[in-house]
């Protein structure tokens, strides 16, 4: 029990003092971006007429690019990568809802040959 | 002389051969999308989305100056993004809270 407590404390201390930890902007930047994911999740329950096609499409490209950015930046930022991977999923889903509401995803009716 | 300056830019560690350039450059798309949405009725604006756009933009304006390599492009695009978020929020808040005050006397 005592050992488990000690391990937990040292892990927490490592996190707290990490160069990408909560005392740095490398942490809070990505935390702020999780807001996009949360906002997207909240907006999933709204009617698709409220979705902005412009913003959602822009978000899809944006998160795709930033997944790569998070991987390549120094220091490498896994939190940011996870955030943009999640946002990509949420925004693609919202985009599909918007597209369906706009009629882009309707199946073409086969022409009836008499 | 100009050629070597251009070459320096081309080969910059945050230059056009890298994701450090294209990711923030594309982020202008979010601001442009928001500006395009200025002409949409405020009922369609999403509070959660625009609040995040504003706060995230402000935090990232600082982040761009602290990472390696330093990224002015990232900082400036986020600053602009925060600006468009503030505009959209202002439009929606104005409609939700000040518009109602105007309509109320009509009922009485």
Backbone of each chain as ProteinMPNN parsed JSONL, in Angstrom:
{"seq_chain_A": "XXXXXXXXXXXXXXXXXXXXXXXXXXXXXXXXXXXXXXXXXXXXXXXXXXXXXXXXXXXXXXXXXXXXXXXXXXXXXXXXXXXXXXXXXXXXXXXXXXXXXXXXXXXXXXXXXX", "coords_chain_A": {"N_chain_A": [[0.853, -1.209, 0.0], [1.863, 1.214, 0.945], [4.056, 1.389, -0.731], [2.797, 1.581, -3.204], [1.612, 4.046, -2.897], [3.865, 5.668, -2.781], [4.944, 5.307, -5.339], [2.931, 6.388, -6.88], [3.02, 9.051, -6.022], [5.574, 9.812, -6.923], [5.268, 9.529, -9.625], [3.31, 11.429, -10.08], [4.754, 13.706, -9.333], [6.701, 13.701, -11.304], [5.138, 14.215, -13.533], [4.096, 16.734, -12.819], [6.397, 18.33, -12.786], [7.281, 18.077, -15.337], [8.77, 18.965, -18.528], [6.767, 19.349, -20.368], [4.594, 19.738, -18.832], [1.89, 20.732, -16.526], [2.809, 23.221, -15.659], [3.58, 24.565, -17.817], [3.2, 26.172, -21.059], [3.076, 24.325, -23.035], [1.386, 22.419, -22.206], [-1.101, 23.648, -21.585], [-1.904, 24.782, -23.98], [-2.628, 22.563, -25.749], [-4.626, 21.548, -23.972], [-6.521, 23.569, -24.132], [-7.258, 23.167, -26.764], [-8.663, 20.792, -26.598], [-11.069, 21.735, -26.033], [-12.284, 22.207, -28.507], [-13.036, 19.645, -29.199], [-14.844, 19.034, -27.162], [-16.747, 21.043, -27.591], [-17.592, 20.251, -30.118], [-18.724, 17.754, -29.481], [-20.837, 18.547, -27.833], [-22.291, 19.97, -29.726], [-23.188, 17.925, -31.295], [-25.662, 17.123, -30.585], [-27.299, 19.065, -31.465], [-29.642, 20.364, -33.928], [-28.93, 19.551, -37.377], [-29.114, 21.76, -39.043], [-27.937, 23.823, -37.797], [-25.265, 23.503, -38.057], [-22.193, 24.744, -39.223], [-21.08, 24.506, -42.407], [-18.763, 25.592, -43.515], [-17.018, 26.063, -41.254], [-16.813, 23.479, -40.168], [-15.708, 21.908, -42.206], [-13.275, 23.256, -42.477], [-12.194, 22.704, -39.963], [-11.801, 19.942, -40.187], [-9.7, 19.673, -42.049], [-7.804, 21.161, -40.715], [-7.386, 19.752, -38.228], [-6.34, 17.393, -39.223], [-3.884, 18.25, -40.342], [-2.685, 19.225, -38.022], [-2.313, 16.995, -36.46], [-0.064, 15.877, -37.549], [1.677, 17.981, -37.118], [1.821, 17.99, -34.296], [3.2, 15.679, -33.875], [5.686, 16.251, -35.0], [6.683, 18.536, -33.773], [8.991, 20.146, -31.451], [9.09, 20.118, -27.969], [7.916, 16.761, -28.71], [4.428, 16.275, -28.868], [2.18, 14.488, -27.38], [-0.254, 14.788, -26.19], [-1.46, 16.831, -27.628], [-1.585, 15.538, -30.06], [-3.392, 13.448, -29.526], [-5.618, 14.981, -28.972], [-6.16, 16.261, -31.467], [-6.611, 14.04, -33.066], [-8.959, 13.1, -31.941], [-10.591, 15.332, -32.384], [-10.658, 15.367, -35.149], [-12.19, 13.082, -35.685], [-14.664, 13.782, -34.482], [-15.332, 16.123, -35.919], [-15.466, 15.17, -38.54], [-17.662, 13.536, -38.303], [-19.639, 15.452, -37.702], [-19.518, 16.849, -40.082], [-20.523, 14.957, -41.82], [-23.137, 14.801, -40.913], [-24.011, 17.352, -41.539], [-23.701, 17.284, -44.329], [-25.527, 15.327, -45.0], [-27.899, 16.566, -44.208], [-27.912, 18.592, -46.064], [-28.423, 17.233, -48.334], [-26.444, 16.012, -49.769], [-25.74, 13.384, -49.498], [-27.667, 11.754, -50.42], [-29.029, 8.774, -51.854], [-28.968, 8.174, -55.322], [-31.958, 7.911, -57.121], [-32.762, 4.98, -58.842], [-33.328, 5.003, -62.336], [-36.49, 4.25, -63.592], [-37.077, 1.787, -65.907], [-39.354, 1.519, -68.462]], "CA_chain_A": [[0.0, 0.0, 0.0], [2.774, 2.343, 1.101], [4.874, 1.45, -1.948], [1.931, 2.076, -4.274], [1.474, 5.487, -2.656], [5.139, 6.321, -3.133], [5.07, 5.278, -6.802], [1.959, 7.352, -7.402], [3.514, 10.402, -5.748], [6.712, 10.162, -7.772], [4.735, 9.694, -10.981], [2.663, 12.742, -10.116], [5.775, 14.751, -9.294], [7.323, 13.709, -12.633], [4.187, 14.902, -14.407], [3.984, 18.133, -12.41], [7.619, 19.051, -13.128], [7.677, 17.742, -16.713], [8.902, 20.122, -19.428], [5.505, 19.574, -21.074], [3.57, 19.558, -17.813], [0.909, 21.795, -16.282], [3.387, 24.534, -15.378], [4.052, 25.117, -19.095], [2.204, 26.423, -22.096], [2.994, 23.113, -23.872], [0.28, 21.647, -21.659], [-2.371, 24.362, -21.625], [-2.296, 24.958, -25.387], [-3.427, 21.392, -26.103], [-5.832, 21.449, -23.146], [-7.485, 24.49, -24.745], [-7.769, 22.573, -27.999], [-9.675, 19.771, -26.286], [-12.324, 22.484, -26.081], [-12.912, 21.989, -29.815], [-13.646, 18.316, -29.153], [-16.007, 19.134, -26.284], [-17.755, 21.856, -28.299], [-18.124, 19.398, -31.181], [-19.586, 16.737, -28.874], [-22.064, 19.237, -27.418], [-23.036, 20.344, -30.93], [-23.721, 16.734, -31.974], [-27.076, 16.982, -30.239], [-28.088, 20.147, -32.054], [-30.098, 20.033, -35.287], [-27.858, 19.755, -38.364], [-29.217, 23.058, -39.713], [-27.103, 24.794, -37.086], [-23.854, 23.246, -38.319], [-21.593, 25.554, -40.272], [-20.273, 23.692, -43.312], [-17.446, 26.237, -43.629], [-16.188, 25.833, -40.071], [-16.58, 22.057, -39.944], [-14.743, 21.457, -43.216], [-11.985, 23.842, -42.106], [-11.72, 21.945, -38.798], [-11.341, 18.619, -40.601], [-8.355, 19.823, -42.63], [-6.966, 21.696, -39.639], [-6.96, 18.716, -37.286], [-5.478, 16.46, -39.936], [-2.547, 18.842, -40.413], [-2.085, 19.393, -36.708], [-1.864, 15.707, -35.945], [1.32, 15.761, -38.027], [2.428, 19.025, -36.424], [2.05, 17.575, -32.908], [4.207, 14.621, -33.921], [6.978, 16.765, -35.43], [7.15, 19.69, -33.004], [9.826, 19.82, -30.292], [9.028, 18.677, -27.688], [6.8, 16.016, -29.285], [3.287, 16.571, -28.005], [1.192, 13.422, -27.527], [-1.565, 15.295, -25.762], [-1.994, 17.546, -28.78], [-1.884, 14.548, -31.088], [-4.64, 12.783, -29.133], [-6.684, 15.972, -29.104], [-6.529, 16.47, -32.864], [-7.186, 12.799, -33.577], [-10.348, 13.094, -31.486], [-11.329, 16.395, -33.065], [-10.85, 14.932, -36.535], [-13.337, 12.166, -35.697], [-15.89, 14.521, -34.173], [-15.655, 17.065, -36.998], [-15.879, 14.397, -39.709], [-19.031, 13.12, -38.048], [-20.486, 16.632, -37.866], [-19.544, 17.16, -41.511], [-21.419, 14.0, -42.469], [-24.496, 15.211, -40.54], [-24.308, 18.552, -42.33], [-23.832, 16.875, -45.726], [-26.794, 14.602, -45.137], [-28.98, 17.554, -44.13], [-27.901, 19.377, -47.299], [-28.832, 16.39, -49.441], [-25.307, 15.54, -50.558], [-25.479, 11.961, -49.338], [-28.834, 10.972, -50.838], [-28.793, 7.808, -52.934], [-29.696, 8.543, -56.53], [-33.003, 6.908, -57.388], [-32.52, 4.353, -60.161], [-34.396, 5.363, -63.294], [-37.339, 3.094, -63.87], [-37.2, 1.555, -67.352], [-40.693, 0.972, -68.727]], "C_chain_A": [[0.877, 1.243, 0.0], [3.61, 2.531, -0.162], [4.058, 2.024, -3.106], [1.768, 3.59, -4.163], [2.706, 6.238, -3.104], [5.298, 6.412, -4.643], [4.152, 6.341, -7.417], [2.463, 8.778, -7.223], [4.645, 10.782, -6.687], [6.274, 10.32, -9.221], [4.085, 11.067, -11.114], [3.692, 13.868, -10.158], [6.468, 14.876, -10.652], [6.444, 14.462, -13.617], [4.168, 16.397, -14.116], [5.176, 18.95, -12.871], [8.068, 18.819, -14.565], [7.821, 19.004, -17.561], [7.677, 20.343, -20.307], [4.33, 19.437, -20.115], [2.746, 20.811, -17.566], [1.492, 23.137, -15.855], [3.794, 25.229, -16.68], [2.905, 25.324, -20.073], [2.059, 25.218, -23.023], [1.854, 22.227, -23.427], [-1.037, 22.35, -21.919], [-2.837, 24.659, -23.04], [-3.157, 23.788, -25.825], [-4.684, 21.228, -25.263], [-6.913, 22.353, -23.727], [-8.084, 23.871, -25.997], [-8.718, 21.417, -27.771], [-11.059, 20.431, -26.25], [-13.048, 22.292, -27.402], [-13.656, 20.664, -29.833], [-14.929, 18.375, -28.33], [-17.125, 19.923, -26.965], [-18.4, 21.026, -29.398], [-19.076, 18.36, -30.638], [-20.917, 17.358, -28.438], [-22.935, 19.533, -28.641], [-23.601, 19.141, -31.675], [-25.199, 16.571, -31.706], [-27.941, 18.074, -30.838], [-28.545, 19.735, -33.445], [-29.029, 20.382, -36.325], [-27.946, 21.091, -39.094], [-28.315, 24.081, -39.056], [-25.627, 24.619, -37.399], [-23.37, 24.165, -39.433], [-20.699, 24.672, -41.126], [-18.868, 24.235, -43.446], [-16.531, 25.832, -42.486], [-15.825, 24.372, -39.932], [-15.572, 21.507, -40.94], [-13.351, 21.978, -42.885], [-11.37, 23.077, -40.942], [-11.159, 20.595, -39.195], [-9.936, 18.699, -41.173], [-7.368, 20.242, -41.542], [-6.473, 20.603, -38.697], [-6.081, 17.679, -37.942], [-4.049, 16.969, -39.97], [-1.883, 18.91, -39.048], [-1.739, 18.094, -36.005], [-0.394, 15.52, -36.324], [2.211, 16.771, -37.29], [2.807, 18.583, -35.016], [3.144, 16.513, -32.838], [5.592, 15.206, -34.152], [7.534, 17.88, -34.549], [8.08, 19.228, -31.882], [9.353, 20.647, -29.116], [7.79, 18.02, -28.3], [5.635, 16.052, -28.318], [2.164, 15.56, -28.204], [-0.204, 13.874, -27.135], [-2.251, 16.012, -26.915], [-2.405, 16.575, -29.877], [-3.208, 13.859, -30.784], [-5.829, 13.71, -29.339], [-7.123, 16.113, -30.558], [-7.073, 15.222, -33.512], [-8.661, 12.722, -33.194], [-11.17, 14.129, -32.239], [-11.62, 16.019, -34.512], [-12.082, 14.045, -36.62], [-14.643, 12.922, -35.5], [-16.306, 15.406, -35.344], [-16.078, 16.335, -38.268], [-17.323, 13.936, -39.534], [-19.996, 14.288, -38.251], [-20.627, 17.002, -39.342], [-20.519, 16.23, -42.231], [-22.869, 14.341, -42.137], [-24.93, 16.401, -41.376], [-24.573, 18.164, -43.777], [-25.158, 16.167, -45.954], [-27.955, 15.583, -45.122], [-29.062, 18.401, -45.399], [-28.312, 18.556, -48.505], [-27.686, 15.844, -50.264], [-25.157, 14.033, -50.523], [-26.666, 11.109, -49.751], [-28.447, 9.994, -51.918], [-29.601, 8.263, -54.136], [-30.737, 7.458, -56.796], [-32.768, 6.298, -58.756], [-33.677, 4.685, -61.096], [-35.184, 4.113, -63.643], [-37.506, 2.948, -65.372], [-38.543, 0.894, -67.608], [-40.613, -0.09, -69.829]], "O_chain_A": [[0.695, 2.173, -0.786], [3.847, 3.652, -0.61], [4.55, 2.841, -3.885], [1.781, 4.315, -5.157], [2.618, 7.299, -3.721], [5.723, 7.437, -5.174], [4.533, 7.077, -8.328], [2.359, 9.608, -8.126], [4.699, 11.903, -7.193], [6.826, 11.135, -9.961], [4.272, 11.772, -12.106], [3.544, 14.843, -10.895], [6.785, 15.976, -11.105], [6.931, 15.247, -14.431], [4.217, 17.222, -15.028], [5.03, 20.098, -13.292], [9.122, 19.31, -14.97], [7.106, 19.985, -17.358], [7.546, 21.397, -20.929], [3.223, 19.074, -20.512], [2.869, 21.81, -18.275], [0.746, 24.104, -15.701], [4.295, 26.353, -16.653], [1.821, 24.754, -19.945], [1.051, 25.087, -23.718], [1.398, 21.372, -24.186], [-1.985, 21.739, -22.412], [-4.038, 24.777, -23.281], [-4.302, 23.986, -26.233], [-5.716, 20.808, -25.787], [-8.078, 21.964, -23.81], [-9.275, 24.028, -26.264], [-9.505, 21.085, -28.657], [-12.081, 19.767, -26.417], [-14.276, 22.221, -27.435], [-14.746, 20.552, -30.395], [-15.964, 17.844, -28.733], [-18.292, 19.531, -26.926], [-19.614, 21.086, -29.593], [-20.117, 18.096, -31.239], [-21.982, 16.776, -28.643], [-24.155, 19.37, -28.602], [-24.407, 19.308, -32.591], [-25.916, 15.957, -32.496], [-29.168, 18.027, -30.74], [-27.934, 18.873, -34.077], [-28.314, 21.373, -36.182], [-26.967, 21.522, -39.702], [-27.962, 25.09, -39.667], [-24.815, 25.478, -37.055], [-24.042, 24.344, -40.449], [-19.69, 24.151, -40.651], [-17.897, 23.479, -43.487], [-15.427, 25.33, -42.699], [-14.682, 24.038, -39.618], [-14.687, 20.734, -40.574], [-12.365, 21.249, -42.994], [-10.165, 22.827, -40.93], [-10.167, 20.138, -38.627], [-9.074, 17.892, -40.826], [-6.248, 19.738, -41.467], [-5.281, 20.531, -38.398], [-5.176, 17.138, -37.308], [-3.111, 16.23, -39.671], [-0.68, 18.685, -38.919], [-0.955, 18.09, -35.056], [0.413, 15.061, -35.516], [3.335, 16.461, -36.896], [3.945, 18.762, -34.582], [3.91, 16.452, -31.876], [6.571, 14.728, -33.578], [8.737, 18.144, -34.577], [7.993, 18.093, -31.414], [9.224, 21.86, -29.284], [6.737, 18.649, -28.399], [5.808, 15.886, -27.11], [1.306, 15.731, -29.069], [-1.203, 13.403, -27.678], [-3.445, 15.837, -27.157], [-3.428, 16.755, -30.537], [-4.049, 13.7, -31.669], [-6.891, 13.3, -29.808], [-8.318, 16.086, -30.852], [-7.908, 15.308, -34.412], [-9.505, 12.334, -34.002], [-12.288, 13.858, -32.676], [-12.694, 16.315, -35.037], [-12.921, 14.218, -37.504], [-15.604, 12.734, -36.247], [-17.477, 15.442, -35.72], [-16.947, 16.813, -38.997], [-18.107, 13.94, -40.482], [-21.039, 14.138, -38.888], [-21.696, 17.409, -39.797], [-21.245, 16.65, -43.132], [-23.746, 14.187, -42.988], [-26.06, 16.46, -41.86], [-25.53, 18.636, -44.39], [-25.826, 16.379, -46.966], [-28.887, 15.462, -45.917], [-30.137, 18.871, -45.771], [-28.528, 19.106, -49.585], [-27.904, 15.275, -51.334], [-24.524, 13.451, -51.404], [-26.7, 9.907, -49.487], [-27.646, 10.312, -52.798], [-30.753, 8.679, -54.01], [-30.453, 6.263, -56.713], [-32.592, 7.025, -59.734], [-34.844, 4.652, -60.706], [-34.619, 3.063, -63.948], [-38.007, 3.852, -66.041], [-38.842, -0.159, -67.046], [-41.632, -0.672, -70.201]]}, "seq_chain_B": "XXXXXXXXXXXXXXXXXXXXXXXXXXXXXXXXXXXXXXXXXXXXXXXXXXXXXXXXXXXXXXXXXXXXXXXXXXXXXXXXXXXXXXXXXXXXXXXXXXXXXXXXXXXX", "coords_chain_B": {"N_chain_B": [[21.227, 38.845, -54.067], [18.602, 39.134, -53.095], [17.839, 36.646, -53.845], [19.293, 34.964, -52.153], [18.175, 35.589, -49.745], [15.598, 34.705, -50.098], [16.167, 32.054, -50.374], [17.032, 31.492, -47.821], [14.654, 31.773, -46.426], [13.167, 29.741, -47.648], [14.535, 27.47, -46.803], [14.226, 27.542, -44.113], [13.817, 26.301, -40.738], [11.142, 26.41, -39.955], [9.882, 26.631, -42.315], [8.404, 26.599, -45.732], [8.824, 23.953, -46.498], [8.098, 22.353, -44.507], [5.887, 20.896, -41.977], [5.577, 22.655, -39.991], [5.114, 25.01, -41.158], [2.885, 24.646, -42.911], [0.733, 23.696, -41.349], [0.004, 25.819, -39.441], [-0.446, 27.763, -41.444], [-2.627, 26.747, -42.805], [-4.431, 27.004, -40.767], [-5.451, 29.521, -40.959], [-7.653, 29.119, -42.449], [-9.701, 28.555, -40.647], [-10.235, 31.037, -39.478], [-10.996, 32.375, -41.813], [-13.244, 30.906, -42.535], [-14.85, 31.59, -40.378], [-15.117, 34.342, -40.782], [-16.489, 34.282, -43.193], [-18.815, 33.29, -42.154], [-19.813, 35.488, -40.85], [-21.853, 36.645, -42.195], [-23.952, 35.024, -41.744], [-27.06, 34.323, -40.047], [-27.241, 35.221, -36.564], [-28.509, 33.271, -34.992], [-27.605, 30.884, -35.798], [-25.075, 30.622, -34.86], [-22.72, 28.879, -32.864], [-22.42, 28.786, -29.459], [-20.616, 27.172, -27.757], [-18.641, 26.465, -29.655], [-17.598, 28.938, -30.564], [-16.675, 30.102, -28.235], [-14.607, 28.389, -27.576], [-12.979, 28.782, -29.825], [-12.152, 31.416, -29.382], [-10.833, 31.37, -26.794], [-8.933, 29.324, -27.101], [-7.503, 30.398, -29.258], [-6.281, 32.608, -28.036], [-4.623, 31.399, -26.102], [-2.934, 29.91, -27.723], [-1.674, 31.877, -29.155], [0.351, 32.619, -27.482], [1.707, 30.174, -27.178], [2.916, 29.71, -29.672], [5.177, 31.233, -29.564], [6.8, 30.043, -27.788], [7.522, 27.49, -28.4], [9.844, 25.152, -30.058], [10.831, 25.066, -33.434], [10.533, 28.692, -32.996], [7.451, 30.156, -33.794], [6.082, 32.458, -35.574], [4.082, 32.624, -37.398], [2.176, 30.786, -36.457], [1.483, 32.034, -34.061], [0.389, 34.483, -34.959], [-1.765, 33.668, -36.553], [-3.419, 32.468, -34.703], [-4.024, 34.596, -33.078], [-5.523, 36.186, -34.773], [-7.618, 34.414, -35.186], [-8.762, 34.263, -32.634], [-9.726, 36.846, -32.591], [-11.769, 36.765, -34.593], [-13.466, 34.984, -33.349], [-14.261, 36.468, -31.106], [-15.7, 38.47, -32.407], [-17.878, 36.965, -33.487], [-19.03, 35.998, -31.138], [-19.794, 38.391, -29.971], [-21.745, 39.245, -31.811], [-23.672, 37.233, -31.456], [-24.291, 37.356, -28.702], [-25.237, 39.955, -28.566], [-27.544, 39.708, -30.066], [-28.977, 37.801, -28.602], [-29.33, 38.961, -26.076], [-29.722, 41.727, -26.147], [-31.534, 42.149, -28.085], [-33.848, 40.965, -27.168], [-34.602, 42.687, -25.182], [-35.484, 44.794, -26.641], [-37.716, 43.721, -27.853], [-39.504, 43.132, -25.813], [-41.155, 45.372, -24.838], [-43.118, 45.475, -26.836], [-44.871, 43.389, -26.353], [-46.223, 44.211, -24.055]], "CA_chain_B": [[20.968, 39.181, -52.659], [17.221, 38.75, -52.814], [17.753, 35.203, -54.039], [19.792, 34.242, -50.984], [17.198, 35.782, -48.666], [14.499, 33.792, -50.398], [16.644, 30.711, -50.076], [17.045, 31.351, -46.366], [13.267, 31.531, -46.025], [12.759, 28.439, -48.178], [15.168, 26.41, -46.028], [14.005, 27.801, -42.69], [13.24, 25.136, -40.045], [9.676, 26.509, -39.894], [9.566, 27.127, -43.653], [7.377, 25.935, -46.54], [9.045, 22.521, -46.736], [7.787, 21.649, -43.259], [4.537, 20.975, -41.405], [5.565, 23.826, -39.108], [4.602, 26.096, -41.978], [1.581, 24.421, -43.512], [-0.336, 23.54, -40.363], [-0.531, 27.128, -39.063], [-0.946, 28.479, -42.618], [-3.992, 26.327, -43.039], [-5.324, 27.431, -39.69], [-6.154, 30.731, -41.415], [-8.943, 28.651, -42.954], [-10.723, 28.655, -39.602], [-10.602, 32.456, -39.405], [-11.702, 32.715, -43.055], [-14.579, 30.297, -42.407], [-15.591, 32.399, -39.419], [-15.44, 35.617, -41.432], [-17.575, 33.959, -44.131], [-20.02, 33.093, -41.353], [-20.319, 36.769, -40.316], [-23.084, 37.018, -42.889], [-25.026, 34.105, -41.369], [-27.83, 34.838, -38.905], [-26.633, 34.85, -35.276], [-29.131, 32.095, -34.367], [-26.877, 29.69, -36.208], [-23.751, 30.571, -34.238], [-22.644, 27.954, -31.739], [-21.679, 29.347, -28.323], [-19.44, 26.381, -27.364], [-17.591, 26.509, -30.661], [-16.949, 30.249, -30.652], [-15.939, 30.328, -26.987], [-13.356, 27.646, -27.712], [-12.168, 29.47, -30.839], [-11.554, 32.609, -28.765], [-9.885, 31.052, -25.72], [-7.847, 28.562, -27.693], [-6.705, 31.334, -30.055], [-5.453, 33.441, -27.165], [-3.58, 30.562, -25.499], [-1.972, 29.506, -28.748], [-0.859, 33.024, -29.561], [1.556, 32.557, -26.653], [2.372, 28.903, -27.441], [3.743, 29.796, -30.872], [6.447, 31.912, -29.293], [7.526, 29.3, -26.77], [7.965, 26.191, -28.916], [11.004, 25.129, -30.94], [11.276, 26.459, -33.62], [9.579, 29.767, -32.724], [6.551, 30.152, -34.929], [5.293, 33.693, -35.608], [2.906, 32.32, -38.21], [1.215, 30.155, -35.561], [0.991, 33.037, -33.11], [-0.455, 35.497, -35.601], [-3.016, 33.08, -37.023], [-4.279, 32.248, -33.554], [-4.482, 35.887, -32.604], [-6.615, 36.567, -35.683], [-8.73, 33.499, -34.94], [-9.413, 34.731, -31.413], [-10.461, 38.051, -32.983], [-13.028, 36.416, -35.274], [-14.323, 34.377, -32.323], [-14.845, 37.554, -30.319], [-16.726, 39.098, -33.257], [-19.057, 36.105, -33.564], [-19.666, 35.973, -29.823], [-20.445, 39.693, -29.795], [-22.958, 39.237, -32.622], [-24.694, 36.357, -30.887], [-24.711, 37.894, -27.407], [-26.032, 41.141, -28.834], [-28.861, 39.281, -30.512], [-29.695, 37.064, -27.567], [-29.636, 39.691, -24.848], [-30.177, 43.102, -26.343], [-32.68, 42.092, -28.976], [-35.024, 40.628, -26.365], [-34.998, 43.898, -24.446], [-36.252, 45.638, -27.563], [-38.996, 43.101, -28.197], [-40.386, 43.039, -24.644], [-42.199, 46.412, -24.76], [-44.183, 45.227, -27.818], [-45.874, 42.502, -25.751], [-46.966, 44.994, -23.065]], "C_chain_B": [[19.571, 38.748, -52.256], [17.084, 37.247, -52.877], [18.201, 34.462, -52.785], [18.851, 34.415, -49.795], [16.024, 34.828, -48.842], [14.897, 32.366, -50.057], [16.644, 30.451, -48.578], [15.631, 31.058, -45.854], [12.822, 30.13, -46.423], [13.29, 27.304, -47.308], [14.996, 26.562, -44.52], [13.401, 26.574, -42.005], [11.722, 25.201, -39.843], [9.138, 26.971, -41.242], [8.634, 26.214, -44.436], [7.659, 24.473, -46.904], [8.584, 21.692, -45.537], [6.327, 21.809, -42.849], [4.422, 22.179, -40.499], [5.029, 25.041, -39.846], [3.152, 25.856, -42.371], [0.457, 24.288, -42.504], [-0.87, 24.911, -39.931], [-1.067, 27.904, -40.266], [-2.366, 28.06, -42.906], [-4.946, 26.779, -41.953], [-6.027, 28.748, -40.021], [-7.529, 30.362, -41.959], [-10.051, 28.753, -41.924], [-11.188, 30.1, -39.473], [-11.405, 32.858, -40.63], [-13.111, 32.142, -43.012], [-15.442, 31.126, -41.474], [-16.015, 33.728, -40.022], [-16.549, 35.4, -42.458], [-18.887, 33.811, -43.37], [-20.539, 34.372, -40.709], [-21.654, 37.121, -40.952], [-24.227, 36.076, -42.54], [-25.778, 34.678, -40.182], [-27.257, 34.347, -37.592], [-27.259, 33.627, -34.61], [-28.317, 30.845, -34.672], [-25.502, 29.575, -35.569], [-23.802, 29.645, -33.029], [-21.794, 28.577, -30.636], [-20.456, 28.501, -27.958], [-18.297, 26.532, -28.369], [-16.854, 27.841, -30.647], [-16.183, 30.6, -29.378], [-14.592, 29.621, -27.065], [-12.428, 28.325, -28.711], [-11.445, 30.654, -30.212], [-10.481, 32.237, -27.76], [-8.676, 30.307, -26.261], [-6.928, 29.47, -28.501], [-5.769, 32.155, -29.186], [-4.316, 32.618, -26.558], [-2.512, 30.214, -26.518], [-1.156, 30.662, -29.291], [0.44, 33.024, -28.759], [2.38, 31.312, -26.98], [3.332, 28.989, -28.618], [5.108, 30.418, -30.629], [7.34, 31.122, -28.351], [8.064, 27.963, -27.285], [9.27, 26.332, -29.711], [10.592, 24.507, -32.259], [10.169, 27.482, -33.361], [8.742, 30.002, -33.971], [5.624, 31.371, -34.913], [3.998, 33.491, -36.388], [1.805, 31.748, -37.321], [0.62, 31.178, -34.599], [0.022, 34.008, -33.775], [-1.787, 34.902, -36.04], [-3.966, 32.853, -35.859], [-4.832, 33.545, -32.99], [-5.665, 36.365, -33.449], [-7.845, 35.714, -35.424], [-9.499, 33.923, -33.7], [-10.251, 35.97, -31.722], [-11.783, 37.726, -33.654], [-14.0, 35.766, -34.3], [-15.024, 35.426, -31.49], [-15.941, 38.255, -31.116], [-18.011, 38.271, -33.274], [-19.8, 36.069, -32.231], [-20.419, 37.28, -29.58], [-21.757, 39.731, -30.56], [-24.047, 38.421, -31.952], [-25.203, 36.883, -29.545], [-25.609, 39.105, -27.607], [-27.444, 40.736, -29.234], [-29.659, 38.63, -29.404], [-30.137, 37.937, -26.412], [-30.158, 41.087, -25.077], [-31.395, 43.156, -27.239], [-33.947, 41.86, -28.189], [-35.519, 41.862, -25.642], [-35.821, 44.802, -25.34], [-37.627, 45.07, -27.823], [-39.98, 43.152, -27.06], [-41.472, 44.12, -24.616], [-43.36, 46.147, -25.72], [-45.28, 44.369, -27.216], [-46.779, 43.254, -24.796], [-47.922, 45.939, -23.734]], "O_chain_B": [[19.371, 38.095, -51.232], [16.343, 36.635, -52.108], [17.592, 33.468, -52.389], [18.73, 33.529, -48.949], [15.528, 34.231, -47.887], [14.105, 31.581, -49.535], [16.311, 29.359, -48.117], [15.433, 30.218, -44.976], [12.185, 29.422, -45.643], [12.605, 26.305, -47.091], [15.562, 25.79, -43.745], [12.575, 25.878, -42.596], [11.085, 24.179, -39.59], [8.091, 27.613, -41.32], [8.137, 25.212, -43.922], [6.831, 23.824, -47.544], [8.673, 20.465, -45.558], [5.628, 22.717, -43.299], [3.324, 22.68, -40.254], [4.548, 25.99, -39.227], [2.296, 26.724, -42.199], [-0.663, 24.722, -42.77], [-2.072, 25.155, -40.039], [-2.047, 28.636, -40.128], [-3.218, 28.894, -43.213], [-6.144, 26.922, -42.198], [-7.067, 29.063, -39.443], [-8.455, 31.173, -41.938], [-11.205, 29.006, -42.269], [-12.385, 30.366, -39.371], [-12.384, 33.595, -40.516], [-14.067, 32.81, -43.407], [-16.624, 31.343, -41.739], [-17.135, 34.189, -39.801], [-17.448, 36.23, -42.585], [-19.948, 34.167, -43.882], [-21.598, 34.355, -40.083], [-22.484, 37.799, -40.348], [-25.356, 36.29, -42.982], [-25.211, 35.435, -39.393], [-26.832, 33.196, -37.491], [-26.629, 33.001, -33.758], [-28.333, 29.876, -33.913], [-24.833, 28.552, -35.712], [-24.777, 29.623, -32.277], [-20.613, 28.863, -30.833], [-19.357, 29.044, -27.854], [-17.138, 26.704, -27.989], [-15.625, 27.873, -30.71], [-15.173, 31.302, -29.425], [-13.565, 30.175, -26.673], [-11.226, 28.431, -28.472], [-10.263, 30.874, -30.477], [-9.35, 32.717, -27.845], [-7.535, 30.62, -25.919], [-5.707, 29.33, -28.438], [-4.612, 32.378, -29.541], [-3.176, 33.08, -26.502], [-1.321, 30.222, -26.207], [-0.067, 30.458, -29.828], [1.498, 33.382, -29.277], [3.607, 31.38, -27.053], [4.423, 28.421, -28.581], [6.064, 30.177, -31.368], [8.498, 31.481, -28.136], [8.957, 27.375, -26.676], [9.737, 27.434, -29.998], [10.007, 23.426, -32.206], [8.988, 27.16, -33.497], [9.272, 30.04, -35.081], [4.541, 31.339, -34.33], [2.967, 34.093, -36.088], [0.649, 32.161, -37.409], [-0.586, 31.189, -34.353], [-1.034, 34.318, -33.225], [-2.826, 35.551, -35.917], [-5.178, 33.021, -36.0], [-5.956, 33.593, -32.49], [-6.66, 36.872, -32.931], [-8.972, 36.209, -35.438], [-10.73, 33.944, -33.7], [-11.348, 36.133, -31.188], [-12.807, 38.329, -33.335], [-15.211, 35.964, -34.4], [-16.214, 35.314, -31.195], [-16.99, 38.596, -30.568], [-19.103, 38.811, -33.098], [-21.03, 36.104, -32.19], [-21.533, 37.281, -29.054], [-22.771, 40.192, -30.034], [-25.2, 38.847, -31.88], [-26.405, 36.86, -29.281], [-26.613, 39.269, -26.914], [-28.421, 41.344, -28.797], [-30.86, 38.864, -29.268], [-31.191, 37.701, -25.822], [-30.957, 41.588, -24.286], [-32.192, 44.091, -27.166], [-34.988, 42.454, -28.47], [-36.726, 42.063, -25.504], [-36.734, 45.488, -24.882], [-38.593, 45.813, -27.995], [-41.186, 43.211, -27.299], [-42.634, 43.786, -24.382], [-44.485, 46.559, -25.439], [-46.461, 44.564, -27.503], [-47.975, 42.974, -24.727], [-48.634, 46.68, -23.055]]}, "name": "protein", "num_of_chains": 2, "seq": "XXXXXXXXXXXXXXXXXXXXXXXXXXXXXXXXXXXXXXXXXXXXXXXXXXXXXXXXXXXXXXXXXXXXXXXXXXXXXXXXXXXXXXXXXXXXXXXXXXXXXXXXXXXXXXXXXXXXXXXXXXXXXXXXXXXXXXXXXXXXXXXXXXXXXXXXXXXXXXXXXXXXXXXXXXXXXXXXXXXXXXXXXXXXXXXXXXXXXXXXXXXXXXXXXXXXXXXXXXXXXX"}
